[in-house]
Amino acid sequence: MISIMIVLVVLVLSVLTINKGYDYKHTIDPPAENVAEEKSGEK
């Protein structure tokens, strides 16, 4: 009986963690080439 409860708790925590990961808004840095071109254009 205790093992079933442990499995259910782990399952619920896994689903919550996965959903939290999907809700996270990921951002990416601009490519290095564009950054270098912008810096050379400012000079």
N, C-alpha and C positions, 0 to 999 in steps of 0.2 A: 504493500500500500504506500509506503513512504517513497519507494522508487518511482511509482507512478506520479506522485506529487512533484518530485524533483524533475522528472522529464517534462511535465506540464509547465513548470516554472521556467525551465531553460527554453522551451519552445516559445512561450510568451515573450520572454526577454529577447530572443532572437528576432521575432517578428517586429517587436517595437524598435529594435536597433536598426533593422533593415529599412523600416519605414522612415525613421529619422534620417538615415543616409539619403534616401530618395528625396526627402523634403529639403535637404541642404542645397543652397544655390551655389553651384561651382563657378569660379571665375578663373580665367587663364591670363597669363601675361602676354603682352603683344610679342610677336616674333622679334628676335634680336636685329634682323635686317632693317625693319621699319624704325626701330629705335635709333640705330646708327644713322639712317638717312635723315631723320628729324634733327639729330644733333648737328650733322654737317650742314644742314640747311639753315640753322640758326646763326652760324658763324658768319 
